[in-house]
Amino acid sequence: MSALKMLRSGFFYLFVAMIMLIAFVEFAPTMFIYISSLAGIMEMIIFFTLLLLAIVVIFLYAIFEKIRYGMRQLSEVDSRFRICYTGTTLILVGLATLTLGTAIVVALSVEYTVLRSLVLVVGVLLIGGINAFIGYVLTFVAGAFKLHGKYRNPLYMATGILFVLDIFLPFIGGLLWLDAVSTTLIGLSITAVGYVLMHIALGGTIKKLNTQS
């Protein structure tokens, strides 16, 4: 029960962060059009920078303080969820690789040629990105289907399908000739809906278990 409540809280925070991110992607590029003064542009840059920072903090808090602990508790009760807990570890490793690796390469870039520095940065981004992506799949996609297998709530299945669809959306967007902004907004919206469904499903499971006890 504690694990499910932790997960439910985590998905609520993820939803809040996702709505903030959607607003950023939707309005940030166009807001600067209506500002003519340099001071206004600087204020807008500071505002959106702080907004991005807040989004990142909420995401990290939700994943590593809520989702990760929830999956760990579930894995202690049901070994099927160990892979989901491992997924959160891979996300952590991926993000650490992206931030620390890039920082180290940039710090040492004075000793390398521009081409070599770019190659190293791309390598760090690929390694960190692949780790984070695999972690995302194991945590959220596999997690949704495993929750469905354990608690038989169809909303878990629907959430898993949405998460899978979100993964392939860039390819679908390319086939439909959608621009990058539209594809991004659709993907973020699908993810937000998935977080809401997961929050609702977890609430239903918690209520059901409370009734049974």
C-alpha positions in Angstrom: 0.0 0.0 0.0 2.8 2.4 0.9 4.5 1.7 -2.5 1.3 2.4 -4.4 0.8 5.6 -2.6 4.4 6.6 -3.3 4.0 5.9 -7.0 0.6 7.7 -7.1 2.2 10.8 -5.6 5.1 10.6 -8.0 2.9 10.5 -11.1 1.0 13.5 -9.8 4.2 15.5 -9.7 5.2 14.2 -13.1 1.9 15.4 -14.5 2.4 18.9 -13.0 5.9 19.1 -14.4 4.6 17.9 -17.8 1.9 20.6 -17.9 4.6 23.2 -17.1 6.8 21.8 -19.9 3.9 21.8 -22.4 3.3 25.5 -21.5 7.0 26.2 -22.0 7.1 24.6 -25.4 3.9 26.2 -26.5 4.5 29.8 -25.4 8.2 30.4 -25.0 9.0 30.7 -28.7 6.2 33.2 -29.4 6.4 35.4 -26.2 9.6 37.1 -27.4 7.8 38.3 -30.6 5.7 40.7 -28.5 8.6 42.1 -26.5 10.5 45.1 -28.0 12.8 46.3 -25.2 16.1 44.6 -24.3 15.1 44.7 -20.6 11.8 42.9 -21.4 13.7 40.2 -23.3 16.2 39.7 -20.4 13.3 39.4 -17.9 11.6 36.8 -20.2 14.8 34.9 -20.5 15.2 34.8 -16.7 11.6 33.8 -16.2 11.7 30.9 -18.7 15.1 29.8 -17.3 13.6 29.6 -13.8 10.6 27.8 -15.2 12.8 25.2 -16.8 14.8 24.8 -13.6 11.6 24.3 -11.7 10.4 21.7 -14.2 13.7 19.8 -13.9 13.6 19.9 -10.1 10.0 18.5 -10.0 10.9 15.8 -12.5 13.9 14.7 -10.6 12.0 14.8 -7.3 9.1 12.7 -8.8 11.3 10.1 -10.3 14.0 9.6 -7.6 12.1 10.5 -4.5 8.7 8.9 -5.3 8.8 6.6 -8.4 12.2 5.0 -7.5 11.3 4.4 -3.8 7.8 3.1 -4.8 9.3 0.6 -7.3 11.9 -0.5 -4.7 9.1 -1.2 -2.2 7.1 -3.1 -4.8 10.1 -5.1 -5.8 10.6 -6.2 -2.2 7.0 -7.6 -2.2 6.9 -8.8 -5.8 10.1 -9.7 -7.7 8.5 -8.9 -11.0 9.0 -5.2 -10.3 12.8 -5.5 -9.8 13.3 -4.7 -13.4 11.3 -1.4 -12.9 13.5 -0.5 -10.0 16.6 -1.2 -12.1 15.1 1.1 -14.7 15.1 4.0 -12.3 18.8 3.2 -11.6 19.5 3.4 -15.3 17.7 6.7 -15.6 19.9 8.0 -12.8 23.1 6.7 -14.5 22.0 8.1 -17.8 21.3 11.6 -16.4 24.6 11.5 -14.4 26.5 10.6 -17.5 24.8 13.4 -19.5 25.6 16.1 -17.0 28.9 15.1 -15.5 30.3 13.6 -18.8 29.4 16.7 -20.8 30.9 19.0 -18.0 34.1 17.0 -18.0 34.5 17.1 -21.7 33.8 20.8 -21.9 36.3 21.4 -19.1 39.0 19.4 -20.9 38.0 20.8 -24.4 40.9 23.3 -24.3 43.3 20.3 -24.7 41.4 18.8 -27.7 40.7 19.9 -31.2 37.2 21.1 -31.9 36.4 18.0 -33.9 37.6 15.7 -31.1 35.6 17.6 -28.5 32.5 17.3 -30.6 33.0 13.6 -31.0 33.4 13.2 -27.2 30.3 15.2 -26.5 28.3 13.2 -29.0 29.6 10.0 -27.4 28.6 11.1 -23.9 25.2 12.2 -25.1 24.6 8.8 -26.8 25.8 6.8 -23.8 23.8 8.8 -21.3 20.7 9.1 -23.6 20.6 5.3 -24.3 20.9 4.5 -20.6 18.1 7.0 -19.7 15.9 5.7 -22.5 16.3 2.1 -21.5 15.6 3.1 -17.9 12.4 5.0 -19.0 11.2 1.9 -20.9 11.8 -0.4 -17.9 10.4 2.0 -15.4 7.3 3.4 -17.1 6.4 1.1 -20.0 7.2 -2.2 -18.3 6.0 -0.8 -15.0 2.5 -0.1 -16.4 2.1 -3.5 -17.9 3.4 -5.3 -14.8 0.9 -3.3 -12.6 -1.8 -4.4 -15.0 -0.7 -8.0 -14.6 -0.8 -7.8 -10.9 -3.9 -5.7 -10.3 -5.9 -6.2 -13.5 -6.9 -2.6 -14.0 -7.4 -1.8 -17.7 -6.1 1.7 -17.1 -2.6 0.4 -16.5 -2.8 -1.3 -19.9 -4.0 1.9 -21.6 -1.2 3.8 -20.0 1.4 1.3 -21.2 0.1 1.6 -24.7 0.3 5.4 -24.6 3.9 5.2 -23.3 4.8 2.9 -26.2 3.0 5.2 -28.7 5.0 8.1 -27.3 8.2 6.3 -28.0 7.4 5.8 -31.7 5.8 9.2 -32.2 8.9 10.8 -33.7 8.8 8.2 -36.5 5.0 8.6 -36.9 5.4 12.4 -37.0 8.0 12.1 -39.7 5.7 9.9 -41.8 2.9 12.4 -41.4 5.2 15.4 -42.2 4.6 17.0 -38.8 7.0 19.7 -37.7 9.2 19.3 -34.7 7.2 21.6 -32.4 3.8 19.9 -33.2 5.4 16.4 -32.8 6.9 17.5 -29.4 3.6 18.9 -28.2 1.6 15.8 -29.2 4.2 13.6 -27.5 4.2 15.6 -24.3 0.4 15.6 -24.3 0.3 11.8 -24.7 2.7 11.5 -21.8 0.7 13.8 -19.6 -2.5 11.8 -20.3 -0.5 8.6 -19.4 0.5 10.1 -16.1 -3.1 11.1 -15.3 -4.3 7.6 -16.2 -1.6 6.0 -14.0 -2.6 8.4 -11.1 -6.2 7.4 -11.5 -5.4 3.7 -11.8 -3.2 3.7 -8.7 -5.9 5.5 -6.8 -8.5 2.8 -7.8 -6.1 0.0 -6.8 -5.4 1.7 -3.4 -9.2 2.1 -2.8 -9.8 -1.5 -3.8 -7.1 -2.9 -1.5 -8.5 -0.7 1.4 -12.0 -2.1 0.8 -10.7 -5.7 0.8 -8.8 -5.2 4.0 
